[in-house]
Amino acid sequence: MVTMTRRLFVTGAAGQLGTAVQQVASRGDAPLTVTPLTSADFDIADSESVRSALSGLSADDIVLNCVAYTDVDGAEEDHSGAHAVNVDGPAHLVRVTKEKGAWLIHISTDYVFSGTPPRVADVEGYEPGDVGPDDTPATVYGRTKLRGENVVLRGDPSSTIVRTAWLYTGGPDARDFVGTMRRLEAQRDAVNVVSDQTGSPTYARDLATGLLELAGRGRTAETTGSVLHATNAGRATWFELAAQVFAEIGADPARVHPCTTADFPRPAPRPAYSVLSGRSWAAAGLTPLRDWREALHEAIGEPGRG
């Protein structure tokens, strides 16, 4: 019996998550052929460009949308730019996938939640259904990402949304929090990091592994039309994450000092609490992502990352 190899089109393939998906896929044996699409191949904000890039899409194919306008502070001023990428872009994609009968998996974010701690501070974390019709994310970025989710599910109810949070790769040159802490450790005697924001640190390769498992299984009753949360297990403050980074690279974690959000005002307010529960992911029959500390240890310890 010949097994048909399905194609996984990865939009945003040059970004943090898109790159991780390709790296993980190159090491696995899943019946998926990855077709990377970068900003050099198409413009997600242009409907005709999207249609042209996906002109060969078939009903057996999957589109994993990793494109996002992620400049949280910049979006507070650039409303139109954030909307074009985070709302119009998914709308263009889902229009094509719906027409072709293909499956769209759209990546979203913890910023769709308002991030007010008292509501969920004593439970495992936000569930997908905790975003209600009266909820308003605190940032332009969060609002456009939530609108993008709604556009996708309205455009094709068989699509799937996967929310994640606090994504990093672990490399010393990475433009993410872990990479920044590694550089600051080498540059400063001490680093001040906020201790009143709590979330779900997530290793990009772990998320990529989970997404490939999801895509490899195909659409099921549990994933069709669903919103799922995929992050490494556990929770941490930025201060706790930074201290763990220092410890992993052999530096003294006592050099990381706690401070408050008020000490570092930003144009866009950061969620005080945005931990995502993994229950929806496990309920869909997918492998839970490991604890964030274990993931960070591997991320920093991988060859070429020290």
DRENLO-30164 format. One record per residue: x, y, z of N, C-alpha, C in turn; residue in one letter. Coordinates in steps of 0.02 Angstrom, whole numbers, padded with zeros to 5 digits, always signed. Atoms other than C-alpha are relative to their C-alpha. Last residue first. Layout:
N
XYZXYZXYZa;...
! end
This chain:
306
-00034-00024-00060+01335+01382+01197+00043+00060-00013g;+00038-00053-00034+01208+01360+01058+00037+00028+00060r;-00002-00062+00038+01315+01265+00931-00037+00057+00035g;-00063-00017+00032+01268+01096+01002-00005+00064-00041p;-00009+00031+00066+01107+01103+01106+00066+00021-00031e;-00053+00049+00004+01130+01147+01289+00011-00030-00068g;-00064-00032-00010+01032+01309+01287+00057-00049-00009i;-00008-00055+00048+00877+01232+01210+00069+00032+00006a;-00020+00028+00065+00897+01070+01308+00013+00055-00050e;-00064+00035-00009+00898+01157+01477+00024-00028-00067h;-00053-00051+00001+00759+01274+01420+00069-00031+00006l;-00008-00024+00068+00648+01125+01378+00056+00052-00005a;-00032+00053+00039+00676+01044+01546+00013+00022-00071e;-00070+00002-00024+00635+01207+01634+00039-00053-00038r;-00040-00053+00031+00479+01234+01528+00072-00002+00021w;-00008-00057-00044+00402+01067+01577+00050+00050-00030d;-00033+00011-00065+00363+00953+01432+00006+00064+00040r;-00069-00025+00002+00237+00984+01292+00029-00004+00071l;-00014-00062-00038+00084+00873+01303+00073+00021-00006p;-00050+00009-00052+00067+00744+01163+00013+00065+00037t;-00067-00021+00020-00094+00769+01065+00048-00005+00060l;-00040+00059+00013-00255+00673+01093+00071+00014-00020g;+00002+00014+00072-00366+00826+01073+00041-00061-00018a;+00066+00026+00013-00393+00825+01262-00010-00017-00074a;+00002+00070-00020-00205+00845+01283-00067-00032-00016a;-00048+00036+00043-00204+01006+01183-00002-00074+00015w;+00032+00007+00066-00360+01073+01269+00043-00040-00048s;+00052+00052-00001-00285+01036+01440-00033-00010-00068r;-00011+00050+00052-00123+01129+01408-00055-00052-00006g;+00008+00069-00020-00175+01283+01505+00012-00047-00059s;+00048+00038+00040-00106+01449+01448-00002-00073+00024l;-00016+00071+00002-00023+01566+01575-00055-00036-00040v;+00022+00027+00064-00058+01747+01529+00020-00073-00008s;+00008+00072-00004-00048+01843+01693-00026-00025-00067y;-00027+00020-00065+00012+02022+01714-00002-00076+00008a;+00045+00036-00045-00015+02048+01528+00035-00017+00066p;-00011+00073+00002+00101+02179+01455-00048-00035+00047r;+00000+00035-00064+00039+02355+01423+00010-00075-00009p;+00054+00049-00004+00092+02428+01255+00002-00035+00067a;+00059-00026+00034+00194+02589+01251-00060-00046+00004p;-00004+00013+00072+00313+02519+01382-00063+00029-00033r;+00061-00015+00038+00348+02571+01562+00011-00010-00074p;-00017+00001+00071+00498+02481+01641-00063+00013-00041f;-00069-00023+00008+00496+02514+01829+00021+00004-00073d;-00001-00073-00003+00306+02503+01830+00070+00029-00008a;+00018-00025+00066+00321+02323+01773+00003+00076-00002t;+00071+00000+00018+00408+02286+01936-00010+00026-00070t;+00027-00068+00000+00585+02234+01979-00073-00004-00021c;+00071-00011+00016+00676+02073+02022-00018+00074+00001p;+00036-00033-00054+00866+02064+02013-00072+00012-00020h;+00064-00022+00027+00964+01940+01906-00041+00027+00058v;-00013-00062+00037+01144+01932+01969-00063+00026-00035r;+00009-00056-00046+01084+01805+02097+00015+00067-00032a;+00068-00027+00008+01068+01684+01951-00015+00057+00047p;+00033-00005-00065+01259+01665+01954-00070+00030-00009d;-00008-00064-00033+01316+01614+01780-00039+00000+00066a;-00054+00001-00050+01342+01437+01720+00013+00066+00033g;-00063-00016+00035+01242+01451+01557+00058+00005+00050i;-00014+00049+00053+01093+01358+01630+00066+00014-00035e;-00023+00062-00030+01096+01460+01792+00020-00050-00054a;-00066-00011-00029+01088+01624+01697+00027-00066+00029f;-00047-00007+00056+00942+01560+01593+00071+00009+00026v;-00013+00068+00023+00854+01503+01752+00047+00000-00060q;-00044+00032-00048+00871+01677+01826+00018-00071-00021a;-00067-00029+00007+00798+01752+01668+00050-00033+00047a;-00028+00025+00063+00649+01634+01671+00071+00026-00009l;-00017+00070-00011+00615+01672+01854+00032-00031-00063e;-00057+00003-00047+00623+01860+01822+00022-00073+00010f;-00059-00015+00041+00509+01843+01669+00064-00002+00044w;-00003-00072+00013+00386+01757+01784+00061+00011-00045t;-00058-00037-00026+00360+01572+01765-00011+00074-00009a;+00006-00072+00005+00228+01441+01730+00061+00033+00030r;-00024-00040-00055+00220+01255+01702-00009+00074-00013g;+00038+00004-00063+00206+01153+01545+00031+00043+00054a;-00033+00044-00048+00281+01207+01379-00037+00005+00067n;-00058-00031-00031+00151+01291+01272+00035-00053+00042t;-00061+00040+00001+00015+01234+01153+00058+00040+00027a;-00057-00034-00031-00163+01297+01177+00060-00047+00001h;-00042+00040-00044-00298+01237+01058+00055+00044+00029l;-00054-00042-00024-00443+01327+00973+00038-00041+00051v;-00019-00008-00070-00551+01204+00878+00052+00056+00010s;+00036-00057-00028-00644+01205+00713+00019+00017+00071g;+00036-00039+00050-00581+01032+00674-00040+00055+00032t;-00039-00057+00022-00460+00976+00810-00036+00045-00051t;-00025-00040-00056-00562+00856+00916+00038+00063-00023e;+00056-00033-00033-00666+00787+00773+00023+00046+00055a;+00040+00046-00040-00506+00752+00680-00058+00039+00030t;+00059-00028-00034-00410+00841+00542-00039-00055+00036r;+00054-00022+00042-00242+00764+00502-00059+00025+00041g;+00060+00039-00016-00131+00664+00617-00058+00017-00045r;-00009+00069+00023+00027+00732+00536-00061-00043+00012g;+00009+00003+00073-00030+00912+00556+00003-00071-00026a;+00068-00021+00017-00053+00894+00744-00013-00007-00075l;+00043+00056-00022+00110+00797+00765-00073+00015-00019e;-00009+00052+00050+00198+00929+00660-00039-00063+00019l;+00038-00019+00059+00124+01064+00771+00007-00053-00056l;+00071+00008-00012+00186+00976+00926-00042+00016-00060g;+00012+00072-00004+00362+00959+00860-00074-00014+00010t;-00003+00026+00068+00360+01142+00810-00013-00074-00002a;+00063-00018+00032+00304+01190+00986-00002-00027-00071l;+00052+00041-00031+00449+01092+01059-00068+00015-00031d;-00004+00067+00030+00567+01171+00932-00051-00047+00032r;+00027+00003+00068+00509+01346+00978+00001-00070-00030a;-00056+00013+00045+00538+01323+01164-00027-00012-00070y;+00009+00055+00048+00392+01397+01261+00059-00004-00049t;-00057+00003+00045+00393+01503+01419-00004-00062-00045p;-00019+00069+00019+00214+01507+01487+00059+00001-00048s;+00023+00030+00062+00166+01667+01579+00028-00070-00011g;-00006+00073-00001+00180+01772+01735-00029-00029-00064t;+00034+00025+00060+00214+01959+01743+00013-00075-00004q;+00073-00002-00010+00254+02033+01914-00038-00014-00064d;+00021+00060-00036+00439+01987+01923-00075-00003+00011s;+00065-00006-00034+00509+02110+01797-00022-00067+00030v;+00052+00032+00040+00694+02091+01759-00065+00000+00039v;+00065-00007-00032+00842+02195+01819-00054-00028-00046n;+00055-00013+00046+01011+02131+01759-00064+00004+00040v;+00066+00019-00025+01175+02134+01855-00053+00020-00051a;-00010+00035-00064+01360+02140+01814-00066-00025+00028d;+00016-00037-00061+01322+02181+01635+00015-00042+00062r;-00012-00072+00005+01383+02135+01460-00007+00037+00066q;-00069-00012+00018+01403+01946+01460+00018+00074+00002a;-00042+00032-00050+01242+01916+01556+00074+00015-00014e;-00008-00046-00057+01158+02042+01443+00043-00029+00055l;-00045-00054+00019+01193+01933+01291+00011+00048+00059r;-00067+00028+00009+01120+01777+01369+00050+00055-00018r;-00029+00011-00066+00970+01876+01432+00071-00028-00005m;-00016-00065-00030+00935+01940+01256+00033-00008+00069t;-00060-00025+00032+00944+01766+01183+00023+00066+00029g;-00056+00042-00022+00820+01703+01311+00065+00023-00031v;-00018-00014-00070+00703+01850+01282+00061-00040+00023f;+00054+00015-00045+00703+01839+01092+00025+00010+00071d;+00033-00064-00018+00811+01909+00954-00062-00015+00042r;+00071-00004+00015+00920+01753+00950-00029+00067+00024a;+00010-00056+00046+01108+01778+00952-00073+00010-00016d;-00026-00062-00029+01140+01672+01107-00010+00060-00045p;-00066-00019+00026+01025+01534+01042+00024+00067+00028g;-00055+00019-00045+00884+01474+01154+00069+00021-00023g;-00039+00053+00032+00745+01473+01024+00058-00024+00043t;-00071-00013+00003+00609+01573+01113+00035-00058-00035y;-00039+00045+00043+00419+01588+01117+00074+00022-00001l;-00069-00009-00024+00334+01674+01264+00049-00045-00039w;-00021-00057-00040+00161+01609+01216+00075-00002+00013a;-00061+00015-00037+00058+01491+01108+00024+00063+00036t;-00030-00056-00036-00115+01487+01033+00062-00023+00038r;-00046+00022-00053-00160+01357+00903+00031+00063+00031v;-00040-00053-00030-00314+01393+00796+00044-00031+00053i;-00021+00009-00069-00385+01256+00684+00044+00058+00022t;-00068-00022-00016-00485+01269+00523+00016-00012+00074s;-00041+00060-00008-00642+01166+00491+00073+00017+00014s;+00008+00030-00066-00753+01317+00525+00039-00064+00010p;+00002+00073+00010-00684+01401+00368-00002-00033+00069d;-00013+00014+00070-00704+01589+00348-00002-00074-00017g;+00060-00016+00038-00787+01610+00517+00010-00018-00074r;+00053+00048-00018-00648+01514+00603-00066+00016-00035l;-00017+00068+00023-00511+01610+00512-00058-00048+00013v;+00004+00001+00073-00589+01782+00534+00012-00070-00027v;+00071+00001+00018-00617+01749+00719-00010-00003-00075n;+00029+00064-00017-00435+01703+00746-00072-00005-00024e;-00025+00049+00049-00378+01857+00651-00026-00069+00014g;+00041-00009+00061-00490+01966+00758+00022-00049-00054r;+00065+00029-00015-00405+01894+00912-00046+00006-00060l;-00007+00073+00001-00234+01930+00836-00066-00035+00015k;-00003+00022+00070-00287+02108+00795+00009-00076-00005t;+00065-00008+00032-00346+02138+00973+00001-00024-00073r;+00047+00051-00023-00189+02065+01049-00067+00004-00034g;-00023+00066+00022-00073+02171+00942-00049-00054+00020y;+00018+00004+00070-00177+02327+00974+00021-00068-00029v;-00045-00029+00049-00156+02293+01159-00028-00004-00070t;-00024-00065-00022-00264+02263+01314+00043+00036-00052a;-00072+00002-00014-00366+02121+01240+00026+00072+00012p;-00038-00043+00045-00553+02154+01253+00074-00005+00018t;-00071-00010-00017-00668+02023+01327+00034+00044-00052d;-00009-00066-00030-00856+02045+01306+00073+00016+00017d;+00019-00053+00048-00878+01902+01182+00011+00070+00027p;+00071-00008+00010-00781+01784+01296-00015+00058-00046g;+00009-00062+00037-00602+01723+01289-00074+00006-00015v;+00000-00056-00047-00601+01591+01426-00001+00068-00034d;+00065-00032-00006-00655+01461+01299-00002+00058+00048g;+00021-00035+00062-00476+01421+01251-00066+00038+00007p;+00027+00048+00047-00430+01382+01433-00022+00038-00063e;+00057-00015+00043-00321+01502+01530-00018-00060-00044y;-00013-00049+00052-00207+01430+01661-00062+00011-00042g;-00057+00021+00040-00190+01296+01794+00019+00051-00053e;+00012+00059+00041-00302+01383+01918+00059-00013-00045v;-00003+00060-00041-00273+01502+02063-00014-00064-00039d;-00065+00009-00032-00225+01656+01962+00005-00066+00039a;-00022+00069+00010-00372+01641+01844+00062-00018+00039v;+00049+00042+00032-00479+01797+01865+00020-00073-00002r;+00048+00030-00047-00370+01882+01992-00048-00050-00031p;-00015+00059-00042-00223+01899+01869-00058-00028+00042p;+00014-00023-00068-00291+02014+01732+00006-00058+00049t;-00058+00009-00043-00205+01963+01570-00010+00025+00071g;-00013-00065-00030-00331+02035+01447+00058-00004+00050s;+00029-00007-00067-00320+01876+01345+00019+00067+00030f;+00072-00008+00011-00287+01883+01157-00037+00005+00067v;+00021-00070-00005-00107+01916+01208-00073+00011-00017y;+00029-00012-00065-00083+01729+01238-00024+00072+00008d;-00042-00023-00056-00052+01711+01052-00039+00007+00066t;+00021-00061-00036-00108+01644+00884+00039+00005+00066s;-00033-00011-00064-00046+01520+00754-00022+00066+00031i;-00020-00070-00010-00166+01469+00616+00028+00010+00070h;-00018-00003-00071-00184+01291+00554+00030+00069+00011i;-00039-00056-00025-00275+01296+00386+00010-00008+00075l;+00007-00013-00072-00333+01132+00309+00046+00057+00020w;-00060+00013-00041-00357+01118+00121-00013+00021+00072a;+00014+00056-00045-00526+01105+00033+00058-00018+00045g;-00037+00059+00021-00462+01213-00109-00016-00061+00042k;+00015+00016+00070-00592+01350-00090+00032-00066-00022e;+00071+00021+00003-00579+01347+00100-00018-00021-00072k;+00003+00068-00027-00388+01353+00092-00072-00027-00002t;-00030+00048+00048-00396+01503-00025-00006-00071+00027v;+00041-00001+00061-00518+01607+00079+00026-00052-00050r;+00057+00045-00010-00428+01552+00236-00047-00001-00060v;-00020+00071-00003-00265+01628+00177-00061-00046+00003l;-00021+00021+00067-00336+01796+00125+00016-00074-00002h;+00061+00001+00042-00429+01814+00290+00017-00022-00071a;+00036+00063-00011-00271+01762+00385-00064-00005-00042p;-00041+00056+00023-00179+01908+00303-00035-00067+00010g;+00010+00009+00072-00318+02036+00326+00037-00061-00026d;+00071+00009+00014-00319+02011+00515-00011-00013-00075v;+00032+00045-00049-00143+01992+00582-00073-00013-00012n;-00034+00065-00007-00043+02060+00434-00041-00048+00044v;-00013+00030+00066-00152+02204+00374+00029-00070+00005a;+00063+00027+00026-00218+02240+00549+00011-00035-00067h;+00018+00059-00039-00043+02260+00620-00063-00033-00026a;-00048+00052+00015+00007+02377+00480-00015-00064+00036g;+00015+00028+00067-00152+02478+00495+00047-00056-00019s;+00061+00040-00001-00134+02502+00683-00012-00034-00067h;+00011+00025+00068+00047+02560+00671-00061-00046-00002d;+00001-00057+00046+00053+02666+00829-00019-00022-00070e;+00040-00052-00032+00010+02536+00961-00005+00062-00043e;+00069+00005+00021+00074+02404+00840-00044+00053+00031a;+00010-00034+00064+00251+02462+00869-00071+00000-00023g;-00001-00072-00011+00243+02412+01051-00013+00038-00064d;+00055-00018-00045+00188+02234+01016-00003+00075+00012v;-00029-00057-00035+00302+02211+00865-00055+00029+00044d;-00013+00014-00070+00232+02039+00824+00034+00057+00038t;-00030-00064-00018+00147+02066+00656+00010-00004+00075y;+00035-00045-00046+00116+01884+00620+00038+00065+00005a;-00012-00071+00011+00157+01748+00494-00039+00041+00051v;-00044-00025-00053+00165+01570+00562+00014+00075-00009c;-00014-00071+00004+00018+01507+00458+00039+00025+00061n;-00016-00020-00068+00025+01319+00438+00021+00073-00002l;-00036-00064-00004-00061+01274+00274+00008+00017+00074v;+00010-00038-00062-00107+01091+00252+00040+00065-00006i;-00054-00042-00026-00127+00992+00092-00021+00037+00063d;-00039+00039-00048-00242+00846+00051+00053+00042+00035d;+00040+00015-00059-00373+00959-00029+00038-00040+00052a;+00051+00052+00011-00245+01028-00151-00035-00014+00066s;+00026+00033-00060-00142+01189-00156-00054-00052-00018l;-00004+00072+00009-00056+01229-00321-00027-00040+00058g;+00039+00021+00058-00113+01411-00325+00000-00076-00010s;+00033+00062-00017-00050+01441-00149-00041-00029-00057l;-00047+00043-00037+00079+01574-00190-00030-00068+00015a;-00052+00024+00046-00036+01649-00323+00047-00049+00035s;+00031+00048+00046-00184+01662-00205+00051-00030-00048r;+00014+00061-00037-00077+01743-00071-00028-00053-00046v;-00065+00030-00013-00008+01871-00194-00009-00066+00037s;-00022+00032+00062-00184+01905-00255+00068-00033+00008e;+00041+00060+00014-00247+01936-00079+00023-00036-00063s;+00025-00008+00069-00106+02054-00032-00036-00063-00021d;+00051-00052-00002-00073+02067+00156-00031+00013-00068a;+00061+00026-00031+00015+01898+00156-00056+00053+00002i;+00018-00052-00048+00143+01961+00031-00067-00019+00030d;+00067-00029+00005+00223+01815-00062-00010+00053+00054f;+00042+00040+00045+00384+01722-00099-00070+00030-00009d;-00027-00007+00068+00510+01845-00026-00043-00037-00051a;+00023-00065+00026+00401+01860+00129+00029+00013-00070s;-00024-00058-00038+00435+01675+00156-00028+00064-00031t;+00018-00062+00035+00348+01515+00100+00021+00058+00044l;-00006-00064-00035+00420+01346+00150-00019+00059-00045p;-00011-00050+00052+00350+01185+00074+00004+00068+00034t;+00005-00071-00017+00367+01046+00201+00017+00044-00059v;-00052-00036+00035+00331+00870+00142-00009+00074+00012t;+00013-00069+00018+00230+00774+00269+00060+00029-00036l;+00017-00002+00071+00219+00587+00299-00021+00070-00022p;+00071-00011+00011+00309+00605+00467-00015+00005-00075a;+00022+00045+00053+00485+00531+00469-00076+00006-00012d;+00052+00049-00014+00575+00662+00570-00018-00042-00060g;-00027+00055-00040+00740+00757+00567-00050-00057+00009r;-00057+00030+00036+00700+00877+00424+00029-00059+00037s;+00026+00042+00054+00529+00910+00502+00057-00036-00037a;+00027+00061-00030+00611+00974+00661-00024-00048-00054v;-00054+00038-00032+00719+01099+00568-00024-00066+00028q;-00041+00030+00052+00577+01154+00454+00056-00043+00029q;+00040+00053+00032+00460+01182+00600+00041-00036-00054v;+00000+00059-00044+00596+01277+00693-00040-00057-00030a;-00065+00032+00005+00620+01395+00546+00003-00062+00042t;-00004+00031+00066+00434+01432+00538+00066-00036-00010g;+00037+00063-00001+00432+01463+00725+00005-00036-00066l;-00021+00042-00055+00569+01595+00727-00034-00068+00000q;+00006-00025-00068+00535+01671+00558+00020-00053+00051g;-00065-00027-00020+00599+01622+00386-00001+00026+00072a;-00050+00053-00009+00452+01505+00353+00068+00025+00022a;-00044-00028-00052+00322+01640+00381+00058-00047+00015g;-00008-00071+00013+00199+01531+00287+00037+00032+00058t;-00015-00039-00060+00230+01345+00306+00010+00073-00021v;-00023-00065+00020+00145+01240+00171+00009+00043+00062f;+00012-00049-00052+00132+01062+00234+00031+00066-00024l;-00042-00059-00002+00117+00940+00090-00022+00047+00056r;+00036-00064+00004+00046+00767+00107+00050+00058+00006r;-00033-00050-00041+00144+00611+00065-00036+00066-00009t;-00010-00065+00032+00025+00480-00003+00033+00049+00049m;+00026-00055-00040+00050+00310+00075+00017+00066-00034t;-00040-00061+00006+00071+00169-00051-00033+00055+00041v;+00043-00060+00000+00000+00000+00000+00044+00062+00000m;
! end
